[in-house]
Amino acid sequence: MKFGRSISVVGCHAEGEVGDVITGGVLDAPSTCKTMYDKLVYFLTKRDDIRQLVLNEPRGRSSMNTNLLLPPCDPRADAGFLIMESEEYAPMSGSNTICTATVLLETGMIPMVEPVTKFNLDTAAGLVGISADCSDGKCNAVAFDNVPSFVFALDKLIDVPGLGTIKVDVAWGGMIYALVDASSCNLKIENSFGPKLVEVGERIKRAVQAQYTPVHPENPSIRGVSNFCWTHPLTVSGTWKEAINTVVVSPGRFDRSPCGTGTSARMAVLHARGELGVDEVFKHRSIIGTEFECRIRGTTTVGPYPAVHSTVKGRAWITSFKQIVLDPTDPFPTGFRVGDQWHVSDPPN
């Protein structure tokens, strides 16, 4: 059989969030790309057909991501990868990092050392350290030391059409997040509130994007809020602190995991408010009840912003080995989207 394209993929999910990993069939970016962020820009501007092919229907769906393994640019890294989501190439993603590390170890691309395998991954946001708990040839959990996280703004007032003025925290955790207490909009992080959480979350995010543009001080190309996080208040349980969150990912769906970069952004906010200290255990839960165990390792600064070093730990499972192909006669070489799964309601006038 003749195919115009063949891509090897290992299916994987981290605490419920799909983060498949492309292991073959895609060549590296040109040598003129000196950083992983340069590679991100190359695939965004020159090879975005790959992202669309694997994530759009009929091969993909709205609630999934795909990671592209590539040679690293940082000599300290053992591998590099790009994170492809439905609407963007994320500079960093926690669940996708956990998926990628698990696939690298369980397929033997990085040798597994028991009880803990340590290595580095190169991302478009910077170098990320990995510590993987391993036994009997299985990667049981992955902890990653994220890039420094910091707060752009606390309690920023945003005028949202149809909702009025909303208090929004804006923080970087590897992506730029707007965070809002769900109760401030008379909502709860429960599946019964699902459609409303998605609709209102997207409306608030669009309002933030229209009124405020944070810029990363070390990479001005990273600018503007791209993700939205609903939060519930922090509570104390035993020897740790915990909270529930759900991240609304465009074009209108929930992150099934507790969201790693969203968790790092949340920890930066909690630390800035004096609610979470260095080395306190923080357990962050998703809308489906899955959990990341986290802590702040220390503090630093990023440009003018006080920042935290965060570690996030979670689990991933390989779900499939598949070959994605494109028939030359297929009328949808970059897939398609249908409004029942990819639609977000327009804001009121």
BELTADA-V266708 format. One record per pair of residues at least 6 apart in sequence whose ideal C-beta (glycine too) atoms are under 6 Angstrom apart, sorted by the first residue. I is the first residue (numbers start at 1). J is the second residue. If there is no record, write none. Layout:
((I;J) (I;J))
This chain:
((3;325) (4;326) (4;328) (5;326) (6;25) (6;325) (7;22) (7;25) (7;324) (8;23) (8;24) (8;25) (8;323) (9;20) (9;22) (9;322) (9;324) (10;21) (10;23) (10;103) (10;321) (11;20) (11;319) (11;320) (12;19) (12;20) (12;21) (12;99) (12;103) (12;316) (12;318) (14;95) (14;98) (14;99) (14;257) (14;314) (14;316) (15;257) (15;290) (15;314) (16;256) (16;257) (16;288) (16;290) (17;95) (17;255) (17;256) (17;257) (18;64) (19;65) (19;67) (19;95) (19;96) (19;99) (20;66) (21;67) (21;100) (21;103) (22;68) (23;69) (28;70) (28;71) (29;39) (29;42) (33;39) (33;42) (35;73) (36;73) (36;80) (36;122) (36;123) (36;124) (37;124) (40;82) (40;89) (40;124) (44;89) (49;334) (51;84) (52;334) (52;335) (53;334) (54;60) (54;66) (54;324) (55;66) (55;86) (56;335) (56;336) (57;335) (57;336) (59;324) (62;86) (62;253) (62;341) (62;342) (63;253) (65;85) (65;96) (66;84) (67;81) (67;83) (67;96) (67;100) (68;82) (69;81) (70;80) (72;79) (72;80) (72;122) (73;122) (74;122) (74;127) (76;120) (77;120) (77;121) (77;122) (78;110) (78;119) (78;120) (79;121) (80;122) (81;100) (83;90) (83;93) (83;96) (87;250) (88;226) (90;175) (91;124) (91;125) (92;123) (92;125) (92;174) (92;261) (93;261) (94;260) (94;261) (94;312) (95;257) (95;260) (97;144) (98;142) (98;314) (98;316) (99;316) (101;130) (101;132) (101;142) (102;139) (102;316) (104;110) (105;112) (105;132) (105;139) (106;139) (106;318) (110;119) (112;134) (114;134) (114;135) (116;131) (117;132) (117;134) (118;131) (119;130) (120;127) (120;129) (121;128) (125;147) (125;174) (126;147) (128;144) (129;145) (130;144) (131;143) (132;139) (132;142) (133;140) (133;141) (141;313) (141;315) (143;311) (143;313) (144;312) (145;311) (146;174) (146;264) (146;310) (147;174) (148;300) (148;302) (148;307) (148;309) (149;172) (149;173) (149;264) (149;265) (149;268) (149;308) (149;310) (150;172) (150;268) (150;302) (150;305) (150;307) (151;171) (151;268) (151;269) (151;272) (152;170) (152;214) (153;170) (154;169) (155;167) (156;168) (157;165) (158;166) (158;168) (158;207) (158;208) (158;211) (159;165) (160;166) (160;203) (160;204) (160;207) (161;347) (161;348) (162;348) (166;204) (168;178) (168;180) (168;208) (169;179) (169;269) (170;178) (170;214) (171;177) (171;265) (171;268) (171;269) (173;261) (173;264) (173;265) (174;261) (175;226) (175;227) (175;261) (176;214) (176;225) (176;226) (177;227) (177;229) (177;262) (177;265) (178;205) (178;208) (178;225) (178;228) (179;229) (179;231) (181;231) (182;188) (182;189) (182;230) (185;200) (187;193) (187;197) (189;230) (189;232) (189;244) (189;246) (189;287) (197;230) (198;248) (198;252) (199;345) (201;228) (201;248) (202;252) (202;344) (203;347) (205;228) (208;225) (209;224) (209;225) (213;223) (213;224) (215;223) (216;222) (217;303) (227;247) (228;248) (229;245) (229;247) (229;262) (230;246) (231;245) (232;243) (232;244) (234;241) (234;243) (234;275) (235;242) (240;281) (240;283) (241;282) (242;283) (244;285) (246;254) (246;287) (247;255) (247;259) (247;262) (249;255) (251;342) (251;344) (252;344) (254;287) (256;288) (257;286) (257;290) (258;284) (258;285) (258;286) (258;292) (260;312) (263;284) (263;292) (263;294) (263;312) (264;310) (267;276) (267;296) (267;310) (268;308) (270;276) (271;296) (271;308) (276;282) (278;296) (279;295) (281;295) (282;294) (283;291) (283;293) (284;292) (285;291) (292;312) (292;314) (293;313) (294;312) (295;311) (296;308) (296;310) (297;309) (297;311) (298;309) (299;308) (300;307) (301;307))
